[in-house]
Every structure is written in C-alpha cells, then in structure tokens.
Amino acid sequence: MTNLATIGHNLPPTDEEILKEKLQERSQKDLALMGDILKSPIPEKIASDEDAKKAADFIEKIKTLEKSFEKAHKEEKDPYWNMGKVVDGFFKTRIKDLEDFRKKYSKPVNDFLTAKAEAEREAIRQREEKARQLAEQLAAEALAHEQGQVKDTANELMEAAVMAEAKADMLGDYASQTNNASLAKIRTESGVVLSQRTKWVGEIEDIGAIDLNILRHYFKEDSIQLAINAFVKDGHRDLPGVKIYQKASI
C-alpha cells in the first residue's frame, strides 16, 4: 500500500483514505484495461460486416469490464450496506417508537391548546361584536343629532362610530388571521414553551376532480417522464407533445 500521508502531514490516514487505496489496489488490472479501452478511437461509421464484427467484440469487452466493476462494487459495498441496515434498524426502530408515543402523549395537550386558542379567538370575536354594536349605536345617535340640527355633537358621534367600526375590523382581522401559537401557549417553570404550529396543507379528496393543468408548473420533468414511460409501456402510442417511437439500441 502506498504512503497516504503527505509531506508535513503526520496524521494517520483516515478510514476513507484507506478504503480508497484498498479499492484502487483491488481494481488495478480492471483500471488498466479501462484506461486502454477509453483511449480507443470511436469509429465514425461502420461500413462492412467485418468492421461490425470487430466493433461487436470490442463492445462485448466493454460489457465484460462493466460487469467486473459491478461485481466488485457489490462485494465491497455489501458488508457496509448490511452493517448500515443494522445501525438503521437499531436506531430508527427506537426513534419511531418514541415518536409514536410522543404523538399519542401530545394529543390531549394539543386538544387543550386548540380549545384554549379557540376560546381566546371567541373572546376576541365577542369584543368585535360589541365594537360593531357600539358603532351602529353611535351612528344612529349621530343621525338623530343631525336631524335635530345638533351639528357639532353629530360630527363627534360619527367620528366615534367610525373609530368603533375600525376597532371592530381590526379585532375581526386578528381573530381570523392570527395562528394558534399566538393565541395559546404553555410555559413551564423549567422554561419549556409549548405552542401549536399551524400550516396550510392540501389533502386529496377526489383525485379525479383535480385539474392537473393548474399544477403543471409544480411537476418536475423527471416525474412527467416516468408517467410517459408508464403510459407507453401500457401500449398507448399517441400523446400530444410527446414523440412515441421504437428506439433501437444494442
């Protein structure tokens, strides 16, 4: 094995460096053959059966080398893959058990916070309703004073009505737009703060009713290609915007 440490570098080689060197040594012959293959000129055109036969033998040589690398890849990776699955199984199972238990334990707390937030929201709505009632009352009084030729008082009452209406609008907006986290939270003596997170989500109710044209901007090309591949595999041969043909390869 060659010396992996560089000049002035006294640290031992890392596991990654050791592995890379091991793979390099194992594949020396295949790497040399690969170098020769990749240096070979690619024919611009095959004009005779004889040339085609030579090319076929060379292509088979390339395929054989590919299989050799694939075999070595599997042999070298399998131990790490299997050990990785052991590590994943050990930790993921326990993480999942804890996550499931936490979700069950959190449900009554979540229900409590939801109720608390809704109670606060309802209290705000009641304040909104009182403000609107006050605005209507003041507006009615302003009209009465206006009809009674008490102009100064009528103007003051109308200004108060407008302010009460503005307050009602503000309370209504706050009740409808404020998330639960701002309306209800729990803070423990140890400093833990617990509140709800809310986000907009979309859940499928009737997949046949979804207008996919509206969502087309969000489809990745790879996902569309997978759908096209499945469409063609099912025997369909006509799709607007798609060229469907028999593609030859060896």
N, C-alpha and C positions, 0 to 999 in steps of 0.2 A: 504494500500500500504506500502511495506517495505521501510525502510530508504535507499535511493540510495547513499547518500554521505558517503564516507569512513572516518575513523578517521583522524583528522588533515586536512580534506578537507571541507572548508566552502563554496565552490561554490555551487550554486543551481544545481540540476540535469539538464542535457541537455534534449532537446526535444526527442532525440534519446533514452536516458535512460528511460524517462517517458513512451514513446511508448512501449519500450521493456517490461517494467514492466506491462503495461496495457495488452499486448498480453499474457504475462505469466499468469496473473490472469484470463483472459477470458478463457484460454485453460487448466485450472488446471485439470479438470476431464479427458479431452482427453489425456493430457500429462501423467496422472497417468495410464490410460488404455494402452497407448502406451508403457510405461515402463514395464508393465506386459506382453504385447504381445512380446516385444523384448527379454524378458528373457525366453520365452517359447522354449523348445528344438525342433529342426527341425528333423523330422523323417528321418532316413537314407533310409527307404524303406517302401512303403505301400504294405501290403501283403494280405489284405482282403477288401471286400466291406465295412465292419463295420469301419475299420480304414480310408478308403477313405471318408466315410460319415462324420466322426469326423473332418478330415482334411478339407473337403469342408465347414463345418460350421465355422471352425476357419478362413479359407481364406475369407469367407463372412464377418466375424467380422472385419478382417483387411481392407477389401474394404470399409466397412461402416465407419471405422475410417478415412480412407484416404479421403472419401467424406466429412466428417465433417470438416477436416482440410482445404480442398479445398474450402468449403463454407465459412468458417471463413476468409480464405485468401482473397477471392473475396470481402466479405463485408467490411473488414478492408482496403483493398487496393483501392477499387473503388473511395472513396472520394479524395484520394491523386492523383489517376490516372486522375480523371476528372479535378481536380484543376490544375494538371500538364499540361493537354491539353489546359486549358485556358491560362496558362502562356506561353506555347509554341506558341499558336495561336497569342497571343498579340505581342510577340517579333519577332517570325520567319516571320510573315507577313511583318512587318516593315523592318526587315533586308533584306528580299527578294526584297521588293520594292526599297530599297536603292541600293542593289546590281545590280538589273536590270537597274536602272537609271545610276549608275556609269559605267556599261559596255557600255551603249549607249553613254554616255558623253565621255568615253575614246576612242571610236572608231576612231574619227578623229585625236586624239592625237597619237594613236597607228599607224595609217596610216602615219602620219607625220614622226614619228620616224623610221618606216620601210623605207620610201623613203630617209630619211636622212642617215640611215645606208647603204642603197644600193648605194647611191651617193658616200659615203666615200669608200665603197668597190670597186666601179668602178674606183675611182681615184687611188686607190692602184693598181688595175689591169693595168691601163694605165702606171703607174710607172714601173710595172713588164714588160710590153711590151717594154717600152723604154730601160730598162736594158737588155732585151734579144736582142733587135736590136743592142745595143751597143756591146754586147758580140759577136754577129755574125760579126759586122764590124771590131772589134779588131782582131778576129780570122782570118778574111780574110786578114787584113793588116799584121798579123804575118806570114801568109803563104807566102804572097808576099815578105816580107823581108827575109824569109827563102830561098825562091827561088832565091832571089837576093844576097844571101850569106852574108846578114847583120845579123849575128847570135845574137849579143847582143840585138839589137833592137827587133828582132823576139821573143826572150825569154821574154823581158819586155812586149811586146804587148800580148803575150799568157797568161802571168800571169794576166794582166789587164782583158783579156777576161774571164778567169776563175773566177776572183773576180766579174765581172759583171754578170756572169751566176749564181754564188752563191747568189748574191743580188736578182736576179730575182726569184730564187727558194724560197728565204725567203719571199719575198713580196707575191708570189703566195700562199704559205702556210698560211700566215697571213690573206690574203683575204678570203680563203676558210674555214679556221678553226676558225676564231675569231667570237664570237657571237655578236649580235646586240647591247647588253648592253655596250660592249667595244667600239663600233664604233659611237654610238649616244646616248646622254642623255641630259636632260634638268635640269638645276639648277636654281631655282628661287631666288629672292632677300631675301626671308624669310628662305632660307636654304633647301627647298624641292628639292630632287633629284628624277627625274623620268626617268626610263630607261626600256627597254623591257626585259622580261625574256623569254628565249628560252629553250626548252627541246625536246628531241626525243620522238615521240609518234607513235603509230601504230593504224590505223583505218581500220576496216573491209571493204573490197571492194567486196569480193566474199567468203562467209563463206564456200561454198562447195569446194573451192580450197585450203583451209588451211590444211596443213599437221599437224594433231594433234600429231603425234609421236614426232615431233620436240618440241612441247610444253609440252609433258607429264611430264617433270621434274617440271613444274610450277603448275600442278594440285594438289590441296590438296586432301587427301584421302576422306574426308567428301564429297567433291564435286563429286568425282568419284562414291561414294556410292549412292548419290542422283540420279545420272544418271542411275546407275544399277537398283535402285528401280523403276524408271520410265520405264526402259526397260522391267523389269519383269512384272510390272503392265499392260503393253501393250500386254502381252500374249506371249512374247518371252521366250524360255526355253533353249536356247543354246548360250553361250557366252564364248569364250576361256579365261581361267584364273579365271572363276567365277563358284562357285558351286551353282546351282539353284535347290532348293528342297522345299518341303512343310514342314515348321517348325511348330510343334504343340505347343500350349500354352493354358492355361485356364484363 
